[in-house]
Amino acid sequence: MAITSANQLELLQTAEAVAREKMIDPVLVIEAMEESLARAAKSRYGAEMDIRVSIDRKTGRATFTRVRTVVEDELLENYQAEFTVEQAKQYMEAPEVGQQLIEEVPPVEMGRIAAQSAKQVILQKVREAERDRQFEEFKDRAGTIINALVKREEYGNVIVDVGAGEAILRRNEKIGRESYRPNDRIRCYIKDVRREQRGPQIFLSRTAPEFMAELFKMEVPEIYDGIIEIKAVARDPGSRAKIAVISYDGSIDPVGACVGMRGSRVQAVVNELQGEKIDIIPWNEDQPTFLVNALQPAEVSKVVLDEEAGKIEVVVPEEQLSLAIGRRGQNVRLASQLTGLDIDIMTEADESARRQAEFEQRTKLFMDNLDLDEFFAQLLVSEGFTNLEEVAYVEVDELLVIDGVDEGTAAELQARARDVLEAAAKAALESARALGAEDSLIDFDGLTPQMIEALAKDDVKTLEDFATCADWELAGGWTTVDGERHKDDGVLEPFEVSLEEAQHLVMTARIMLGWVDPTELEADEEEQEDTDLTEETEA
């Protein structure tokens, strides 16, 4: 591709040919040629000169110009490309800083080395343009399915031809032990497209849950049209999967539509996923109901949901336990992924034993602290009383519904409970003081003596110490590490202090210490409320 100034039309012909071959804009090729010619001219006239080349888009004529810029005296550095106002006066009438003097210079005849250098510049520019075009083409296709042709396999990774370049299917993104030979047709999900130094990198996947969702969208017209929506997908690639769907048309069964006539639609997806068994589940806004559906084919007797902890307990008959858990925990693991909840599965016998243990524990609590016989203590537990606070401060009418309890007995029960609670509070306060708790913390409104004792044991002994605590350090919380949820115990968690309550207590302490301006806090809260209201209105 040697370029000479003698054959001007050859420049345009070469640009057109390269642009057609690489499917890029001919203007980019011509700009690359201009840059390469300018570089060759600099090697002839001097590297310090500002030589520019312009190729006429119609005739192919290359015009070489030298540009000199007027600068202030103290900024003059490059004598070949810059000159002062005084120096410029011999070429210009009234020169000003920033003005440029453009002079045409004779074109350069390229030698072999200059032509080779020019060729490298053009090829580099063409490669960059090609990469940009490829990135622009694929960046918006992330999240879709593509049909590709296998080119080769490298260390377990499959390199495929996607038409305008290459993409990679990493070995951990393949289903099971899939293997491919050159020229095999393969269908993949475009997981990510990144712009990197060596060009755009297109990463494919066949194990992503989204791959299954896209396959169903292709097979089920109702999903494509938005009548049925896929709400969640959980996969154990190559083995089993669960997909939750909902229909926005009461006359269309979402599960039946996804299964298809004689299972034709779901079978097409199963075949593409190497025989992966798929459970299609109706989605429900009620989490316990949705979980019961997600644990199919196992039958569920009872569900207990703890929304704050994001945890759920499921009770199943003894004979259903192995089915609910699944082989190697597969069924419960997929149900957990689908619902986003931690699931504890227990048999009816286990739940009964736990309830019995709780019943006995509460019975003993009332027997020991209220000096009651076993039968009377059991009556209290049966009526739903779980601790001494409930007995001490409940409305008297709620005690009178218990058989054998009159007003005098109820008053005696409450008096005993209050005496025990007061004694416990006094002991806790003495213990807290012995541990070093100061009056600033003890006098802080909102903390019980038992809470103050627990804080002192955790080395929180002053109001300043308390104000530096994070809400989750007090109320506890959950941390997700590598996809698994881990429990963070809070100092005040045994006292059932919520995250919001902990946040309020800490903020109150900071205001009392003067660390936070309450007016600024109110302004922030009002701004947040306005933002929430705006988002709700837009939704």
C-alpha positions as CSV (number, residue, x, y, z in Angstrom):
1,M,0.0,0.0,0.0
2,A,2.8,2.4,-0.9
3,I,1.5,6.0,-1.3
4,T,3.1,8.5,-3.7
5,S,2.1,12.0,-4.4
6,A,2.3,11.3,-8.1
7,N,-0.8,9.2,-8.2
8,Q,-3.4,11.2,-6.4
9,L,-6.5,9.2,-7.3
10,E,-4.8,6.1,-5.9
11,L,-5.3,7.6,-2.4
12,L,-9.0,7.7,-2.7
13,Q,-9.2,4.2,-4.4
14,T,-7.1,2.7,-1.6
15,A,-9.2,4.4,1.1
16,E,-12.4,3.1,-0.5
17,A,-11.0,-0.5,-0.8
18,V,-9.8,-0.6,2.8
19,A,-13.1,0.9,4.1
20,R,-15.2,-1.7,2.2
21,E,-13.0,-4.6,3.4
22,K,-13.1,-3.5,7.1
23,M,-16.7,-2.2,7.0
24,I,-15.7,1.2,8.3
25,D,-16.2,4.9,7.2
26,P,-13.8,5.8,4.3
27,V,-13.3,9.2,6.0
28,L,-11.5,7.5,8.9
29,V,-9.1,5.9,6.4
30,I,-8.4,9.2,4.6
31,E,-7.8,10.9,8.0
32,A,-5.3,8.1,8.8
33,M,-3.6,8.7,5.4
34,E,-3.4,12.4,6.1
35,E,-1.7,11.7,9.4
36,S,0.8,9.2,7.8
37,L,1.7,11.7,5.0
38,A,2.2,14.5,7.7
39,R,4.5,12.2,9.6
40,A,6.5,11.4,6.4
41,A,6.7,15.2,5.7
42,K,8.0,15.9,9.2
43,S,10.8,13.4,8.7
44,R,11.8,15.4,5.6
45,Y,11.3,19.0,6.8
46,G,12.0,18.5,10.5
47,A,10.2,16.9,13.4
48,E,9.8,20.2,15.2
49,M,7.7,21.7,12.4
50,D,3.9,21.6,12.5
51,I,3.2,20.0,9.1
52,R,-0.4,19.2,8.2
53,V,-1.8,17.4,5.2
54,S,-5.3,17.7,3.7
55,I,-6.5,15.3,1.0
56,D,-9.2,16.6,-1.3
57,R,-12.1,14.2,-1.0
58,K,-13.0,14.5,-4.7
59,T,-9.7,14.7,-6.5
60,G,-7.4,13.0,-4.1
61,R,-4.9,15.9,-4.2
62,A,-2.8,16.1,-1.1
63,T,-2.0,19.6,0.1
64,F,1.0,20.0,2.5
65,T,1.0,23.1,4.8
66,R,3.2,24.4,7.5
67,V,1.5,26.0,10.5
68,R,3.1,28.6,12.8
69,T,1.3,30.0,15.8
70,V,1.8,33.5,17.3
71,V,2.7,33.2,21.0
72,E,3.9,35.6,23.8
73,D,7.6,36.2,24.0
74,E,8.1,34.3,27.3
75,L,6.2,31.3,26.0
76,L,8.2,30.8,22.9
77,E,9.7,27.2,23.0
78,N,9.5,25.7,19.5
79,Y,11.1,28.1,17.0
80,Q,9.9,25.9,14.0
81,A,6.2,26.0,14.9
82,E,5.9,29.2,16.9
83,F,7.0,32.8,16.7
84,T,6.5,36.1,18.6
85,V,4.3,39.0,17.7
86,E,7.4,41.0,16.6
87,Q,8.7,38.1,14.4
88,A,5.2,37.7,12.9
89,K,5.0,41.3,11.7
90,Q,7.1,40.6,8.6
91,Y,4.5,38.0,7.5
92,M,1.3,39.5,8.9
93,E,-0.2,43.0,9.1
94,A,-1.4,43.1,12.7
95,P,-0.5,39.8,14.4
96,E,-2.1,38.8,17.6
97,V,-1.3,36.0,20.1
98,G,-3.1,32.9,19.0
99,Q,-3.2,33.7,15.3
100,Q,-1.8,31.1,12.9
101,L,0.3,31.6,9.7
102,I,-0.5,28.8,7.2
103,E,1.9,28.3,4.3
104,E,1.8,25.7,1.6
105,V,5.0,23.6,1.2
106,P,6.1,21.3,-1.6
107,P,4.7,17.8,-1.4
108,V,7.0,15.0,-0.3
109,E,8.0,12.1,-2.4
110,M,7.9,9.0,-0.1
111,G,10.8,6.6,0.0
112,R,10.5,3.0,0.9
113,I,10.9,3.5,4.6
114,A,8.5,6.5,4.7
115,A,5.9,4.5,2.8
116,Q,6.2,1.5,5.1
117,S,5.8,3.9,8.1
118,A,2.8,5.4,6.5
119,K,1.3,2.0,5.9
120,Q,1.8,1.1,9.6
121,V,0.0,4.3,10.7
122,I,-2.9,3.6,8.4
123,L,-3.2,0.0,9.5
124,Q,-3.2,1.1,13.2
125,K,-5.9,3.6,12.6
126,V,-8.0,1.1,10.7
127,R,-7.6,-1.4,13.5
128,E,-8.7,1.2,16.1
129,A,-11.7,2.2,13.9
130,E,-12.6,-1.5,13.5
131,R,-12.5,-2.0,17.3
132,D,-14.6,1.0,17.9
133,R,-17.2,-0.2,15.3
134,Q,-17.2,-3.7,16.9
135,F,-17.7,-2.2,20.4
136,E,-20.5,0.1,19.3
137,E,-22.2,-2.8,17.5
138,F,-22.1,-5.2,20.6
139,K,-22.4,-2.8,23.6
140,D,-26.2,-2.6,23.2
141,R,-26.5,-6.3,22.6
142,A,-25.4,-7.3,26.1
143,G,-28.3,-9.2,27.6
144,T,-29.4,-10.9,24.4
145,I,-28.8,-14.3,22.8
146,I,-26.4,-14.7,19.8
147,N,-25.8,-17.5,17.4
148,A,-22.1,-18.1,16.9
149,L,-19.6,-20.4,15.2
150,V,-17.0,-22.2,17.2
151,K,-13.4,-21.4,16.0
152,R,-11.2,-23.1,18.5
153,E,-10.8,-24.1,22.2
154,E,-8.1,-22.7,24.4
155,Y,-7.5,-24.1,27.9
156,G,-11.2,-25.1,28.2
157,N,-12.4,-21.7,27.0
158,V,-14.3,-21.6,23.7
159,I,-13.4,-18.9,21.2
160,V,-16.3,-18.2,18.8
161,D,-16.9,-16.2,15.7
162,V,-19.7,-13.7,16.1
163,G,-19.5,-12.2,12.6
164,A,-17.8,-8.9,13.3
165,G,-15.1,-10.4,15.6
166,E,-14.5,-13.0,18.2
167,A,-16.1,-13.7,21.6
168,I,-15.1,-15.9,24.5
169,L,-17.2,-18.6,26.3
170,R,-15.2,-19.3,29.5
171,R,-15.2,-22.8,30.8
172,N,-17.1,-21.9,34.0
173,E,-19.8,-20.5,31.7
174,K,-20.3,-23.8,29.9
175,I,-23.0,-26.2,31.0
176,G,-21.5,-29.3,32.7
177,R,-18.8,-30.9,30.5
178,E,-19.9,-29.4,27.2
179,S,-17.3,-29.7,24.5
180,Y,-17.3,-28.2,21.0
181,R,-15.5,-28.8,17.8
182,P,-14.5,-26.1,15.2
183,N,-17.4,-25.0,13.0
184,D,-20.1,-26.2,15.5
185,R,-23.0,-23.9,15.8
186,I,-23.6,-22.6,19.4
187,R,-26.2,-20.4,21.0
188,C,-25.0,-18.1,23.9
189,Y,-26.1,-15.2,26.1
190,I,-24.0,-12.0,25.8
191,K,-23.1,-11.4,29.4
192,D,-20.8,-8.5,29.1
193,V,-19.0,-6.3,26.5
194,R,-16.0,-4.4,27.7
195,R,-13.7,-2.0,25.9
196,E,-10.1,-3.1,26.6
197,Q,-6.7,-2.1,25.1
198,R,-6.5,-5.1,22.8
199,G,-10.0,-4.4,21.5
200,P,-13.5,-5.0,22.7
201,Q,-14.0,-8.2,24.7
202,I,-17.3,-10.0,24.4
203,F,-18.0,-12.5,27.2
204,L,-20.6,-15.1,26.6
205,S,-22.5,-17.5,29.0
206,R,-24.7,-20.6,28.9
207,T,-25.0,-20.9,32.6
208,A,-26.5,-17.4,33.4
209,P,-30.1,-17.5,34.7
210,E,-30.8,-14.7,32.1
211,F,-29.9,-17.2,29.3
212,M,-32.9,-19.4,30.3
213,A,-35.1,-16.3,30.6
214,E,-34.2,-15.2,27.1
215,L,-34.7,-18.7,25.7
216,F,-38.2,-18.8,27.1
217,K,-38.8,-15.3,25.6
218,M,-37.9,-16.8,22.2
219,E,-40.1,-19.8,22.6
220,V,-43.2,-18.2,24.3
221,P,-44.8,-15.4,22.4
222,E,-46.8,-14.3,25.4
223,I,-43.5,-13.5,27.3
224,Y,-42.2,-11.6,24.3
225,D,-45.4,-9.6,24.1
226,G,-45.3,-8.8,27.8
227,I,-48.5,-10.6,28.7
228,I,-46.5,-13.0,30.8
229,E,-43.5,-11.8,32.8
230,I,-40.6,-13.9,34.2
231,K,-40.2,-12.6,37.7
232,A,-37.2,-14.8,38.9
233,V,-34.9,-17.6,37.7
234,A,-32.7,-19.9,39.7
235,R,-30.4,-22.5,38.0
236,D,-28.1,-25.3,38.8
237,P,-26.7,-25.4,35.3
238,G,-27.1,-28.7,33.5
239,S,-29.1,-30.3,36.3
240,R,-32.2,-28.4,37.5
241,A,-33.8,-25.0,37.3
242,K,-36.8,-23.1,38.7
243,I,-38.5,-20.2,36.9
244,A,-41.2,-18.0,38.4
245,V,-43.8,-16.5,36.0
246,I,-46.9,-14.3,36.3
247,S,-49.7,-13.5,33.8
248,Y,-51.2,-10.1,33.4
249,D,-54.1,-11.5,31.5
250,G,-56.5,-13.5,33.7
251,S,-57.5,-15.8,30.8
252,I,-54.0,-17.0,30.2
253,D,-52.3,-19.6,32.5
254,P,-48.6,-18.6,32.8
255,V,-47.4,-22.1,33.6
256,G,-49.4,-23.7,30.8
257,A,-48.3,-21.1,28.3
258,C,-44.6,-21.7,29.1
259,V,-45.1,-25.5,29.0
260,G,-46.8,-25.4,25.6
261,M,-48.8,-28.0,23.7
262,R,-47.6,-31.4,25.0
263,G,-44.6,-29.7,26.5
264,S,-43.2,-28.5,23.2
265,R,-42.2,-25.0,24.4
266,V,-40.4,-26.0,27.6
267,Q,-38.9,-29.1,25.8
268,A,-37.2,-26.8,23.3
269,V,-35.5,-24.9,26.2
270,V,-34.6,-28.2,27.9
271,N,-32.9,-29.5,24.7
272,E,-30.9,-26.3,24.4
273,L,-29.8,-26.6,28.0
274,Q,-28.5,-30.2,27.7
275,G,-31.5,-31.8,29.4
276,E,-31.7,-29.4,32.4
277,K,-35.0,-30.2,34.2
278,I,-37.1,-27.0,34.6
279,D,-39.8,-26.4,37.3
280,I,-42.2,-23.6,36.1
281,I,-43.7,-21.9,39.1
282,P,-46.6,-19.4,39.4
283,W,-45.2,-16.2,41.1
284,N,-47.1,-14.7,44.0
285,E,-46.7,-11.4,45.8
286,D,-47.3,-13.2,49.1
287,Q,-43.9,-14.5,50.0
288,P,-45.0,-17.6,52.0
289,T,-47.4,-18.6,49.2
290,F,-44.6,-18.1,46.6
291,L,-42.2,-20.2,48.7
292,V,-44.7,-23.0,49.0
293,N,-44.9,-23.0,45.2
294,A,-41.1,-22.7,44.9
295,L,-40.6,-25.9,47.0
296,Q,-42.7,-28.0,44.6
297,P,-43.0,-30.9,44.3
298,A,-42.7,-31.2,48.1
299,E,-45.8,-30.5,50.2
300,V,-45.6,-27.8,52.9
301,S,-47.5,-27.9,56.2
302,K,-46.6,-24.5,57.6
303,V,-44.6,-21.4,56.9
304,V,-43.2,-18.9,59.4
305,L,-41.7,-15.7,57.9
306,D,-39.2,-13.4,59.6
307,E,-39.2,-10.4,57.2
308,E,-36.6,-8.3,59.1
309,A,-34.0,-11.2,59.1
310,G,-35.0,-12.2,55.5
311,K,-35.5,-15.7,56.9
312,I,-38.3,-18.2,56.6
313,E,-39.0,-21.5,58.4
314,V,-40.8,-24.2,56.5
315,V,-42.5,-27.2,58.2
316,V,-43.0,-30.3,56.1
317,P,-44.3,-33.8,56.9
318,E,-41.6,-36.4,57.7
319,E,-42.0,-38.3,54.4
320,Q,-41.7,-35.0,52.5
321,L,-38.4,-33.9,54.1
322,S,-36.0,-35.5,51.6
323,L,-38.1,-34.3,48.6
324,A,-38.2,-30.7,50.0
325,I,-34.4,-30.6,50.5
326,G,-33.7,-32.4,47.2
327,R,-30.5,-34.2,46.2
328,R,-27.6,-32.5,47.8
329,G,-29.9,-29.7,49.0
330,Q,-30.6,-28.7,45.4
331,N,-34.4,-28.1,45.7
332,V,-34.2,-25.9,48.8
333,R,-31.1,-24.1,47.4
334,L,-32.9,-23.2,44.2
335,A,-36.1,-22.1,46.1
336,S,-33.9,-19.9,48.3
337,Q,-32.3,-18.3,45.2
338,L,-35.7,-17.8,43.6
339,T,-37.3,-16.1,46.7
340,G,-34.2,-14.4,48.0
341,L,-34.8,-15.8,51.5
342,D,-32.8,-18.0,53.8
343,I,-34.9,-21.2,54.2
344,D,-34.9,-23.5,57.3
345,I,-36.7,-26.8,56.7
346,M,-37.9,-28.9,59.6
347,T,-40.3,-31.8,60.0
348,E,-43.6,-31.5,61.9
349,A,-42.0,-33.6,64.7
350,D,-39.0,-31.2,64.9
351,E,-41.3,-28.2,65.1
352,S,-43.5,-29.9,67.7
353,A,-40.5,-30.7,69.8
354,R,-39.3,-27.1,69.6
355,R,-42.7,-25.7,70.5
356,Q,-42.8,-28.1,73.4
357,A,-39.4,-26.9,74.6
358,E,-40.5,-23.2,74.4
359,F,-43.7,-24.1,76.3
360,E,-41.7,-25.7,79.1
361,Q,-39.1,-22.9,79.2
362,R,-41.9,-20.2,79.6
363,T,-43.7,-22.4,82.1
364,K,-40.5,-22.7,84.2
365,L,-40.0,-18.9,83.9
366,F,-43.4,-18.1,85.5
367,M,-43.1,-20.9,88.1
368,D,-39.6,-19.6,89.3
369,N,-40.3,-15.9,89.2
370,L,-44.0,-15.7,90.2
371,D,-44.0,-18.6,92.6
372,L,-46.8,-20.4,90.7
373,D,-47.6,-24.0,90.5
374,E,-47.0,-25.8,87.2
375,F,-50.7,-25.9,86.2
376,F,-51.2,-22.2,86.7
377,A,-48.0,-21.3,84.9
378,Q,-49.1,-23.5,81.9
379,L,-52.4,-21.6,81.8
380,L,-50.5,-18.3,81.4
381,V,-48.4,-19.7,78.6
382,S,-51.4,-21.2,76.9
383,E,-53.0,-17.8,76.9
384,G,-50.0,-16.4,74.9
385,F,-48.0,-14.8,77.7
386,T,-44.3,-15.1,76.9
387,N,-42.5,-13.0,79.4
388,L,-42.8,-11.1,82.8
389,E,-43.2,-7.7,81.2
390,E,-46.5,-8.9,79.5
391,V,-47.9,-10.1,82.8
392,A,-46.8,-7.0,84.7
393,Y,-48.1,-4.3,82.4
394,V,-51.0,-5.9,80.4
395,E,-54.5,-4.7,80.9
396,V,-56.1,-6.5,83.8
397,D,-59.0,-7.7,81.6
398,E,-56.6,-9.9,79.7
399,L,-55.7,-11.8,82.9
400,L,-59.3,-12.2,84.0
401,V,-60.1,-14.4,80.9
402,I,-58.0,-17.1,82.4
403,D,-60.0,-19.7,84.3
404,G,-59.7,-19.3,88.1
405,V,-58.3,-15.7,87.9
406,D,-60.3,-13.0,89.7
407,E,-59.4,-9.3,90.2
408,G,-57.5,-10.0,93.4
409,T,-55.4,-12.8,91.8
410,A,-54.7,-10.7,88.8
411,A,-53.5,-7.8,90.9
412,E,-51.3,-10.2,92.9
413,L,-49.8,-11.6,89.7
414,Q,-49.0,-8.2,88.4
415,A,-47.5,-7.1,91.7
416,R,-45.2,-10.1,91.9
417,A,-44.1,-9.6,88.2
418,R,-43.3,-5.9,88.8
419,D,-41.3,-6.7,92.0
420,V,-39.2,-9.2,90.0
421,L,-38.7,-6.8,87.2
422,E,-37.7,-3.9,89.5
423,A,-35.3,-6.2,91.4
424,A,-33.7,-7.3,88.1
425,A,-33.4,-3.7,86.9
426,K,-31.8,-2.7,90.2
427,A,-29.3,-5.5,89.9
428,A,-28.5,-4.8,86.3
429,L,-27.9,-1.1,87.1
430,E,-25.5,-2.0,90.0
431,S,-23.7,-4.4,87.6
432,A,-23.5,-1.7,84.9
433,R,-22.0,0.8,87.4
434,A,-19.5,-1.8,88.6
435,L,-18.5,-2.3,85.0
436,G,-17.8,1.4,84.7
437,A,-21.0,2.8,83.1
438,E,-21.2,6.5,83.7
439,D,-24.2,8.7,84.5
440,S,-24.3,10.2,81.0
441,L,-25.3,6.8,79.6
442,I,-27.4,5.7,82.6
443,D,-29.5,8.9,82.4
444,F,-30.0,8.6,78.7
445,D,-33.7,8.1,77.9
446,G,-34.6,5.0,75.9
447,L,-32.2,2.5,77.5
448,T,-33.3,0.0,80.2
449,P,-30.9,-1.0,83.0
450,Q,-30.4,-4.4,81.3
451,M,-29.5,-2.6,78.0
452,I,-27.0,-0.4,79.8
453,E,-25.5,-3.5,81.5
454,A,-25.1,-5.2,78.1
455,L,-23.5,-2.1,76.6
456,A,-21.1,-1.8,79.5
457,K,-20.1,-5.4,79.0
458,D,-19.3,-4.5,75.4
459,D,-17.2,-1.6,76.6
460,V,-19.8,1.1,75.8
461,K,-19.7,3.1,79.0
462,T,-20.4,6.7,78.2
463,L,-22.9,8.7,76.0
464,E,-19.9,9.5,73.7
465,D,-19.2,5.8,73.3
466,F,-22.8,5.1,72.5
467,A,-23.0,8.0,70.0
468,T,-20.1,6.5,68.0
469,C,-22.0,3.1,67.6
470,A,-23.5,2.1,64.2
471,D,-27.1,1.1,64.2
472,W,-26.3,-2.4,63.0
473,E,-23.8,-2.8,65.9
474,L,-26.7,-2.3,68.3
475,A,-29.6,-4.0,66.4
476,G,-27.6,-6.6,64.5
477,G,-27.9,-7.3,60.8
478,W,-27.0,-9.4,57.9
479,T,-23.9,-9.3,55.6
480,T,-23.7,-11.0,52.2
481,V,-20.3,-12.6,51.5
482,D,-19.7,-14.5,48.3
483,G,-23.5,-14.9,47.8
484,E,-24.0,-16.2,51.4
485,R,-25.8,-14.3,54.1
486,H,-24.0,-14.1,57.5
487,K,-25.5,-12.9,60.8
488,D,-24.0,-9.9,62.6
489,D,-25.0,-10.0,66.3
490,G,-26.1,-6.7,67.8
491,V,-25.4,-5.7,71.5
492,L,-29.1,-4.8,72.0
493,E,-30.5,-7.5,69.7
494,P,-31.6,-9.7,72.7
495,F,-33.9,-6.8,73.7
496,E,-35.6,-6.8,70.3
497,V,-34.4,-3.3,69.3
498,S,-35.0,-2.7,65.6
499,L,-32.6,-1.1,63.2
500,E,-34.8,2.0,63.0
501,E,-35.0,2.3,66.8
502,A,-31.2,1.9,67.1
503,Q,-30.7,4.6,64.5
504,H,-33.1,7.0,66.4
505,L,-31.3,6.4,69.7
506,V,-27.8,6.9,68.2
507,M,-28.9,10.1,66.4
508,T,-30.6,11.4,69.6
509,A,-27.3,10.9,71.5
510,R,-25.4,12.8,68.8
511,I,-27.8,15.7,68.9
512,M,-27.5,15.8,72.8
513,L,-23.7,15.9,72.4
514,G,-23.9,18.7,69.8
515,W,-22.3,16.5,67.1
516,V,-25.4,17.0,64.8
517,D,-27.5,20.1,64.2
518,P,-31.2,19.0,64.6
519,T,-32.3,21.7,62.1
520,E,-30.1,20.3,59.4
521,L,-31.3,16.8,60.2
522,E,-34.9,17.9,59.9
523,A,-34.1,19.5,56.5
524,D,-32.4,16.3,55.3
525,E,-35.5,14.3,56.4
526,E,-37.9,16.7,54.6
527,E,-35.7,16.5,51.5
528,Q,-35.7,12.7,51.6
529,E,-39.5,12.7,52.1
530,D,-39.9,15.0,49.0
531,T,-37.7,12.7,47.0
532,D,-39.6,9.6,48.1
533,L,-42.9,11.3,47.2
534,T,-41.6,12.4,43.8
535,E,-40.5,8.8,43.0
536,E,-43.9,7.4,44.1
537,T,-45.6,10.0,41.9
538,E,-43.4,9.1,38.9
539,A,-44.0,5.4,39.5
